[in-house]
Amino acid sequence: MSPVFGHGSLRLYLLSLLAERPMHGYELIQALSDRFGGTYTPSAGTIYPRLAKLEEEGLVVKTVDGRKTVYTITDAGRAELAAREHELDAIEDEVTDSVRRLADEVRAGVDDAMRTLRAELASAAREAKRTASKVDPRQEVKDAARDARAAANTAAREAELAINDFRQELRTELRHRAARGALPADIVPLITDELTRVRRLVIQTLDRR
């Protein structure tokens, strides 16, 4: 997988997340995963050493809450964020580019898997034709029904992948624009109306089959 953050960018991004509210390590990992629409989830080995470094520099402090260690940004941390605000804007753009790149990589992997599946189905179909003369007619009916179900299941999986790709890309774009205060007030009714229209169209198409 391609690198997600440039050198030093993750450290500053963690500070920006903690500026929103105190969090423990898992919450920070989940917050990053959400920002990337699920295409990237950092490991504990990536996050905790950077939190330790931020604490060492006096930019965050940690407190123990039950079994959880909660990290809170300090005044020095907020001062650094303010001084490097232009860098943070650049990192937000970097995150957006990374999300799109990762989505492309995930999509390419899915496409490869689907091509392999189609090739296997085609091979199985050819083998079935070669042995058709030896198959009991009742078995042929069962095989045809099985192949139809397999084709339907494949189509359903492809549709789900397309829907998930759409959801992740739109979710990332909406969050990015909301963070910049560039989300129009009428966007929710627009999305709701368009999704309802598409759902009705899909159901009508399915009913005609």
C-alpha positions in Angstrom: 0.0 0.0 0.0 1.2 3.5 -0.8 2.5 5.8 2.0 -0.4 7.8 3.6 1.3 10.6 5.5 4.4 12.5 4.6 7.3 12.8 7.1 6.0 14.5 10.3 2.5 15.0 9.0 0.9 12.3 11.2 2.3 13.9 14.3 0.7 17.2 13.5 -2.6 15.5 12.5 -2.8 13.7 15.8 -2.4 17.1 17.5 -5.3 18.4 15.5 -7.5 15.5 16.4 -6.7 16.0 20.1 -7.6 19.7 19.7 -11.2 18.6 19.1 -11.4 16.6 22.3 -9.3 14.3 24.6 -9.0 10.7 23.3 -7.4 7.4 24.2 -5.3 5.6 21.7 -8.1 3.4 20.2 -10.3 6.4 19.6 -7.5 8.2 17.7 -7.0 5.1 15.6 -10.8 4.9 14.9 -10.9 8.7 14.2 -8.2 8.3 11.6 -9.9 5.3 10.0 -13.1 7.4 9.8 -11.3 10.2 8.1 -10.0 7.8 5.5 -13.4 6.2 4.9 -12.1 2.9 6.2 -9.4 2.6 3.5 -6.6 3.2 6.0 -6.4 2.2 9.7 -3.1 2.9 11.4 -1.6 0.3 13.8 -1.0 0.8 17.5 2.7 0.6 16.6 2.3 3.6 14.4 0.2 5.7 16.8 1.6 5.1 20.4 5.2 6.0 19.7 4.1 9.3 18.2 1.9 10.0 21.2 4.8 9.3 23.5 7.0 11.7 21.5 4.3 14.4 21.7 4.1 13.9 25.5 7.9 14.1 25.8 7.8 17.4 23.9 5.1 18.7 26.3 2.5 19.0 23.6 0.1 16.5 25.1 -0.5 15.0 28.6 -1.9 11.7 29.5 -4.2 10.6 32.3 -5.4 7.2 33.3 -9.2 6.7 33.2 -9.8 3.2 34.5 -8.0 0.9 32.0 -7.7 3.6 29.4 -5.0 6.2 29.0 -6.5 9.4 27.8 -4.4 12.0 25.9 -5.1 15.7 26.1 -3.5 18.6 24.1 -1.7 21.2 26.2 -1.5 24.9 25.7 1.9 24.4 24.1 0.3 21.9 21.7 -2.4 24.4 20.7 0.2 27.0 20.2 2.1 24.7 17.8 -1.1 24.0 15.9 -1.8 27.7 15.6 1.8 28.4 14.4 1.6 25.6 11.8 -2.0 26.1 10.7 -0.9 26.5 7.0 0.8 23.1 7.2 -2.3 21.5 8.7 -4.3 22.8 5.7 -1.8 21.2 3.4 -2.0 17.9 5.3 -5.8 17.9 4.9 -5.3 18.2 1.2 -2.8 15.4 1.5 -5.3 13.2 3.4 -7.9 13.8 0.7 -5.4 12.7 -2.0 -4.4 9.7 0.0 -8.0 8.6 0.5 -8.6 8.8 -3.3 -5.4 6.9 -4.0 -6.2 4.2 -1.4 -9.7 3.9 -2.8 -8.2 3.4 -6.3 -5.9 0.7 -4.9 -8.7 -1.1 -3.1 -10.9 -0.9 -6.2 -8.1 -2.3 -8.4 -7.7 -5.2 -6.0 -11.4 -5.9 -6.1 -11.4 -5.7 -9.9 -8.6 -8.3 -10.0 -10.5 -10.6 -7.7 -13.7 -10.2 -9.7 -11.8 -11.0 -13.0 -10.4 -14.1 -11.4 -13.8 -15.2 -10.2 -15.3 -14.6 -13.7 -12.5 -16.7 -15.2 -13.2 -19.5 -12.8 -16.9 -19.4 -13.5 -16.2 -19.5 -17.3 -13.9 -22.5 -16.8 -16.5 -24.3 -14.8 -19.1 -23.6 -17.4 -16.9 -25.0 -20.2 -16.2 -28.1 -18.2 -20.0 -28.6 -17.6 -20.6 -28.4 -21.4 -18.0 -31.1 -22.1 -19.6 -33.5 -19.7 -23.2 -32.6 -20.5 -23.8 -35.7 -22.5 -22.9 -37.9 -19.5 -25.1 -36.0 -17.0 -28.5 -37.1 -15.9 -31.2 -34.6 -17.2 -32.4 -34.1 -13.7 -28.8 -33.2 -12.7 -28.7 -30.7 -15.6 -31.6 -28.9 -14.2 -30.0 -28.8 -10.8 -26.7 -27.5 -12.3 -28.5 -24.8 -14.2 -30.3 -23.6 -11.1 -27.0 -23.7 -9.2 -25.2 -21.7 -12.0 -28.0 -19.1 -12.0 -27.7 -18.7 -8.2 -23.9 -18.3 -8.5 -24.3 -15.7 -11.3 -26.9 -13.8 -9.2 -24.6 -14.0 -6.1 -21.7 -12.6 -8.2 -23.9 -9.8 -9.5 -25.0 -9.0 -6.0 -21.5 -8.8 -4.7 -20.4 -6.6 -7.5 -23.4 -4.3 -6.8 -22.5 -4.2 -3.1 -18.9 -3.3 -3.9 -20.0 -0.5 -6.2 -22.4 0.9 -3.5 -19.6 0.7 -0.9 -17.2 2.5 -3.2 -19.8 5.2 -3.7 -20.5 5.5 0.0 -16.8 5.8 1.0 -16.0 8.4 -1.7 -19.0 10.5 -1.0 -18.6 10.2 2.8 -14.9 11.4 2.5 -15.8 14.3 0.2 -18.7 15.5 2.5 -16.4 15.4 5.6 -13.7 17.2 3.9 -16.0 20.0 2.7 -17.7 20.1 6.1 -14.4 20.6 7.8 -13.8 23.6 5.5 -17.3 25.0 6.1 -18.1 24.5 2.4 -21.1 22.2 2.7 -24.4 23.8 1.3 -27.5 23.6 3.6 -29.5 21.9 0.9 -27.1 19.0 0.3 -29.0 16.5 2.6 -32.4 16.9 0.9 -30.6 16.6 -2.4 -28.8 13.3 -1.4 -32.0 11.9 0.1 -34.0 12.7 -3.0 -31.4 11.3 -5.4 -30.9 8.1 -3.4 -34.7 7.6 -3.2 -34.9 8.0 -7.0 -32.1 5.6 -7.7 -33.6 3.0 -5.3 -36.9 3.2 -7.0 -35.3 2.9 -10.4 -33.3 -0.2 -9.3 -36.4 -1.9 -7.8 -38.4 -1.1 -11.0 -35.7 -2.7 -13.1 -35.5 -5.8 -10.9 -39.3 -6.2 -11.0 -39.2 -6.3 -14.8 -36.8 -9.2 -14.9 
